[in-house]
Amino acid sequence: MLNHTSGVIAISVICAFFIFVGVMKSKAEWLLNIFMRSVLGTIAIYFINNALAEAGIFLGVGINPVTVLTSGILGIPGLAAVYGIGIYNYL
C-alpha cells in the first residue's frame, strides 16, 4: 500500500516532467527562430554587399560569427546596426 508522501512525490515528478517538456518545446522554437534569422541575415548581408559593391561603396561588412549572430538574435534591426557601424567606419 502506498503512503501519502509517495503519491505526492509521484504527482510532483509527473508535473515536473510536463513542465520540462513545455520548456524544451519553447526553447526549440526559439533556437529554430534564431537559426532561420541567422541564415536569412547571412543571405541579406551577401546581397547587400554585392549591391553596394556594384555602386562603388565598400563598407567592409563581412560574413563572420559576430554579424551572423547579430542578425540572428536581433533580426532586421541587427542588420541595420551592422551596416550602421560599417557606415560609421566608412566615414
Backbone as JSON Lines, residues from 0, in Angstrom:
{"i":0,"aa":"M","n":[0.83,-1.17,0.0],"ca":[0.0,0.0,0.0],"c":[0.88,1.24,0.0]}
{"i":1,"aa":"L","n":[0.56,2.2,-0.87],"ca":[1.32,3.44,-0.97],"c":[0.89,4.4,0.13]}
{"i":2,"aa":"N","n":[1.89,5.09,0.66],"ca":[1.52,6.09,1.66],"c":[1.33,7.45,1.0]}
{"i":3,"aa":"H","n":[0.96,8.43,1.78],"ca":[0.61,9.76,1.27],"c":[1.8,10.45,0.6]}
{"i":4,"aa":"T","n":[3.0,10.34,1.15],"ca":[4.15,11.05,0.6],"c":[4.59,10.5,-0.75]}
{"i":5,"aa":"S","n":[4.47,9.21,-0.97],"ca":[4.87,8.66,-2.26],"c":[3.91,9.11,-3.36]}
{"i":6,"aa":"G","n":[2.64,9.28,-3.03],"ca":[1.68,9.81,-4.01],"c":[1.98,11.25,-4.37]}
{"i":7,"aa":"V","n":[2.34,12.05,-3.38],"ca":[2.69,13.45,-3.62],"c":[3.96,13.53,-4.46]}
{"i":8,"aa":"I","n":[4.92,12.68,-4.17],"ca":[6.17,12.65,-4.94],"c":[5.89,12.25,-6.39]}
{"i":9,"aa":"A","n":[5.02,11.27,-6.59],"ca":[4.7,10.81,-7.94],"c":[4.02,11.92,-8.73]}
{"i":10,"aa":"I","n":[3.07,12.62,-8.12],"ca":[2.4,13.72,-8.81],"c":[3.38,14.86,-9.1]}
{"i":11,"aa":"S","n":[4.28,15.14,-8.16],"ca":[5.28,16.2,-8.36],"c":[6.21,15.85,-9.52]}
{"i":12,"aa":"V","n":[6.63,14.6,-9.61],"ca":[7.51,14.17,-10.7],"c":[6.8,14.29,-12.04]}
{"i":13,"aa":"I","n":[5.55,13.9,-12.1],"ca":[4.78,13.99,-13.35],"c":[4.6,15.45,-13.76]}
{"i":14,"aa":"C","n":[4.28,16.31,-12.8],"ca":[4.14,17.74,-13.11],"c":[5.47,18.33,-13.59]}
{"i":15,"aa":"A","n":[6.56,17.98,-12.93],"ca":[7.88,18.48,-13.33],"c":[8.23,18.0,-14.74]}
{"i":16,"aa":"F","n":[7.85,16.78,-15.08],"ca":[8.11,16.26,-16.42],"c":[7.37,17.07,-17.47]}
{"i":17,"aa":"F","n":[6.09,17.37,-17.23],"ca":[5.33,18.13,-18.21],"c":[5.83,19.57,-18.32]}
{"i":18,"aa":"I","n":[6.25,20.15,-17.22],"ca":[6.84,21.49,-17.27],"c":[8.14,21.46,-18.07]}
{"i":19,"aa":"F","n":[8.96,20.43,-17.86],"ca":[10.22,20.29,-18.59],"c":[9.96,20.15,-20.09]}
{"i":20,"aa":"V","n":[8.97,19.35,-20.47],"ca":[8.64,19.17,-21.89],"c":[8.16,20.49,-22.49]}
{"i":21,"aa":"G","n":[7.36,21.24,-21.76],"ca":[6.89,22.54,-22.26],"c":[8.02,23.53,-22.44]}
{"i":22,"aa":"V","n":[8.96,23.56,-21.51],"ca":[10.11,24.47,-21.62],"c":[10.99,24.07,-22.8]}
{"i":23,"aa":"M","n":[11.23,22.8,-22.98],"ca":[12.07,22.35,-24.09],"c":[11.41,22.66,-25.44]}
{"i":24,"aa":"K","n":[10.09,22.58,-25.5],"ca":[9.39,22.9,-26.75],"c":[9.56,24.37,-27.1]}
{"i":25,"aa":"S","n":[9.42,25.24,-26.12],"ca":[9.58,26.67,-26.4],"c":[11.04,27.0,-26.72]}
{"i":26,"aa":"K","n":[11.98,26.32,-26.09],"ca":[13.4,26.54,-26.4],"c":[13.71,26.09,-27.82]}
{"i":27,"aa":"A","n":[13.11,25.01,-28.27],"ca":[13.34,24.53,-29.62],"c":[12.82,25.54,-30.64]}
{"i":28,"aa":"E","n":[11.65,26.11,-30.38],"ca":[11.12,27.14,-31.28],"c":[12.03,28.36,-31.3]}
{"i":29,"aa":"W","n":[12.52,28.74,-30.14],"ca":[13.4,29.89,-30.02],"c":[14.69,29.67,-30.79]}
{"i":30,"aa":"L","n":[15.3,28.49,-30.63],"ca":[16.55,28.18,-31.35],"c":[16.32,28.09,-32.86]}
{"i":31,"aa":"L","n":[15.21,27.52,-33.27],"ca":[14.89,27.44,-34.69],"c":[14.68,28.84,-35.27]}
{"i":32,"aa":"N","n":[14.04,29.72,-34.51],"ca":[13.82,31.09,-34.94],"c":[15.16,31.82,-35.13]}
{"i":33,"aa":"I","n":[16.06,31.68,-34.18],"ca":[17.38,32.31,-34.29],"c":[18.14,31.73,-35.48]}
{"i":34,"aa":"F","n":[18.07,30.43,-35.67],"ca":[18.77,29.8,-36.79],"c":[18.26,30.32,-38.13]}
{"i":35,"aa":"M","n":[16.93,30.41,-38.27],"ca":[16.36,30.89,-39.53],"c":[16.71,32.35,-39.78]}
{"i":36,"aa":"R","n":[16.66,33.19,-38.74],"ca":[17.04,34.59,-38.91],"c":[18.52,34.72,-39.24]}
{"i":37,"aa":"S","n":[19.36,33.83,-38.68],"ca":[20.79,33.87,-38.99],"c":[21.03,33.54,-40.46]}
{"i":38,"aa":"V","n":[20.35,32.54,-40.96],"ca":[20.5,32.15,-42.36],"c":[20.02,33.28,-43.28]}
{"i":39,"aa":"L","n":[18.84,33.81,-42.99],"ca":[18.31,34.89,-43.83],"c":[19.15,36.16,-43.7]}
{"i":40,"aa":"G","n":[19.69,36.43,-42.52],"ca":[20.57,37.58,-42.33],"c":[21.86,37.44,-43.11]}
{"i":41,"aa":"T","n":[22.4,36.23,-43.15],"ca":[23.63,35.98,-43.91],"c":[23.39,36.19,-45.4]}
{"i":42,"aa":"I","n":[22.26,35.7,-45.88],"ca":[21.91,35.89,-47.3],"c":[21.72,37.38,-47.59]}
{"i":43,"aa":"A","n":[21.07,38.1,-46.66],"ca":[20.85,39.54,-46.85],"c":[22.18,40.28,-46.87]}
{"i":44,"aa":"I","n":[23.11,39.94,-45.98],"ca":[24.42,40.6,-45.97],"c":[25.13,40.37,-47.29]}
{"i":45,"aa":"Y","n":[25.06,39.15,-47.8],"ca":[25.71,38.83,-49.07],"c":[25.16,39.7,-50.21]}
{"i":46,"aa":"F","n":[23.84,39.77,-50.32],"ca":[23.24,40.54,-51.42],"c":[23.41,42.05,-51.23]}
{"i":47,"aa":"I","n":[23.33,42.53,-50.0],"ca":[23.55,43.96,-49.76],"c":[24.98,44.34,-50.08]}
{"i":48,"aa":"N","n":[25.94,43.5,-49.68],"ca":[27.35,43.77,-50.01],"c":[27.57,43.81,-51.52]}
{"i":49,"aa":"N","n":[26.95,42.88,-52.25],"ca":[27.09,42.87,-53.71],"c":[26.47,44.11,-54.34]}
{"i":50,"aa":"A","n":[25.29,44.51,-53.86],"ca":[24.64,45.7,-54.4],"c":[25.46,46.95,-54.11]}
{"i":51,"aa":"L","n":[26.01,47.06,-52.92],"ca":[26.83,48.22,-52.58],"c":[28.15,48.22,-53.36]}
{"i":52,"aa":"A","n":[28.72,47.05,-53.59],"ca":[29.97,46.96,-54.35],"c":[29.75,47.4,-55.8]}
{"i":53,"aa":"E","n":[28.6,47.04,-56.37],"ca":[28.3,47.48,-57.73],"c":[28.13,49.0,-57.8]}
{"i":54,"aa":"A","n":[27.69,49.6,-56.69],"ca":[27.53,51.05,-56.63],"c":[28.84,51.76,-56.28]}
{"i":55,"aa":"G","n":[29.88,50.97,-56.01],"ca":[31.19,51.55,-55.69],"c":[31.38,51.88,-54.22]}
{"i":56,"aa":"I","n":[30.54,51.34,-53.36],"ca":[30.66,51.59,-51.92],"c":[31.1,50.29,-51.26]}
{"i":57,"aa":"F","n":[32.23,50.33,-50.58],"ca":[32.76,49.15,-49.92],"c":[32.77,49.42,-48.41]}
{"i":58,"aa":"L","n":[31.76,48.88,-47.7],"ca":[31.63,49.13,-46.27],"c":[32.46,48.17,-45.42]}
{"i":59,"aa":"G","n":[32.82,47.07,-45.95],"ca":[33.61,46.11,-45.18],"c":[32.8,45.28,-44.2]}
{"i":60,"aa":"V","n":[31.51,45.13,-44.42],"ca":[30.69,44.26,-43.57],"c":[30.88,42.83,-44.08]}
{"i":61,"aa":"G","n":[31.53,42.03,-43.28],"ca":[31.8,40.66,-43.69],"c":[30.82,39.68,-43.08]}
{"i":62,"aa":"I","n":[30.88,38.47,-43.59],"ca":[30.06,37.4,-43.03],"c":[30.97,36.64,-42.07]}
{"i":63,"aa":"N","n":[30.74,36.85,-40.79],"ca":[31.52,36.19,-39.75],"c":[30.58,35.86,-38.59]}
{"i":64,"aa":"P","n":[31.05,35.14,-37.59],"ca":[30.15,34.75,-36.5],"c":[29.46,35.92,-35.79]}
{"i":65,"aa":"V","n":[30.15,37.05,-35.66],"ca":[29.56,38.19,-34.97],"c":[28.38,38.76,-35.77]}
{"i":66,"aa":"T","n":[28.57,38.95,-37.07],"ca":[27.48,39.51,-37.88],"c":[26.33,38.52,-38.03]}
{"i":67,"aa":"V","n":[26.65,37.25,-38.14],"ca":[25.61,36.23,-38.28],"c":[24.78,36.15,-36.99]}
{"i":68,"aa":"L","n":[25.44,36.16,-35.83],"ca":[24.69,36.1,-34.57],"c":[23.93,37.39,-34.31]}
{"i":69,"aa":"T","n":[24.5,38.53,-34.72],"ca":[23.79,39.8,-34.54],"c":[22.51,39.81,-35.36]}
{"i":70,"aa":"S","n":[22.59,39.39,-36.6],"ca":[21.38,39.35,-37.42],"c":[20.44,38.24,-36.96]}
{"i":71,"aa":"G","n":[20.97,37.17,-36.4],"ca":[20.12,36.08,-35.93],"c":[19.36,36.43,-34.67]}
{"i":72,"aa":"I","n":[20.01,37.11,-33.74],"ca":[19.37,37.43,-32.48],"c":[18.48,38.67,-32.61]}
{"i":73,"aa":"L","n":[18.97,39.69,-33.31],"ca":[18.23,40.95,-33.4],"c":[17.36,41.08,-34.64]}
{"i":74,"aa":"G","n":[17.63,40.3,-35.68],"ca":[16.84,40.37,-36.9],"c":[17.21,41.57,-37.75]}
{"i":75,"aa":"I","n":[16.21,42.23,-38.34],"ca":[16.44,43.38,-39.22],"c":[17.12,44.53,-38.48]}
{"i":76,"aa":"P","n":[16.74,44.84,-37.23],"ca":[17.49,45.88,-36.52],"c":[18.97,45.53,-36.34]}
{"i":77,"aa":"G","n":[19.28,44.25,-36.23],"ca":[20.67,43.82,-36.15],"c":[21.42,44.09,-37.44]}
{"i":78,"aa":"L","n":[20.75,43.83,-38.58],"ca":[21.36,44.16,-39.87],"c":[21.59,45.66,-40.0]}
{"i":79,"aa":"A","n":[20.61,46.43,-39.56],"ca":[20.75,47.89,-39.61],"c":[21.91,48.34,-38.72]}
{"i":80,"aa":"A","n":[22.06,47.72,-37.57],"ca":[23.16,48.08,-36.67],"c":[24.51,47.73,-37.29]}
{"i":81,"aa":"V","n":[24.6,46.56,-37.91],"ca":[25.87,46.15,-38.54],"c":[26.24,47.12,-39.66]}
{"i":82,"aa":"Y","n":[25.26,47.48,-40.48],"ca":[25.55,48.41,-41.57],"c":[25.73,49.83,-41.05]}
{"i":83,"aa":"G","n":[25.1,50.19,-39.95],"ca":[25.34,51.49,-39.33],"c":[26.77,51.6,-38.83]}
{"i":84,"aa":"I","n":[27.29,50.55,-38.24],"ca":[28.69,50.53,-37.81],"c":[29.6,50.59,-39.02]}
{"i":85,"aa":"G","n":[29.23,49.89,-40.09],"ca":[30.02,49.94,-41.32],"c":[30.07,51.33,-41.92]}
{"i":86,"aa":"I","n":[28.93,52.04,-41.91],"ca":[28.88,53.4,-42.42],"c":[29.71,54.32,-41.55]}
{"i":87,"aa":"Y","n":[29.63,54.13,-40.24],"ca":[30.43,54.95,-39.32],"c":[31.93,54.76,-39.57]}
{"i":88,"aa":"N","n":[32.36,53.53,-39.78],"ca":[33.78,53.28,-40.07],"c":[34.17,53.78,-41.44]}
{"i":89,"aa":"Y","n":[33.22,53.81,-42.38],"ca":[33.49,54.28,-43.74],"c":[33.76,55.78,-43.76]}
{"i":90,"aa":"L","n":[33.09,56.5,-42.86],"ca":[33.26,57.95,-42.79],"c":[34.6,58.24,-42.2]}
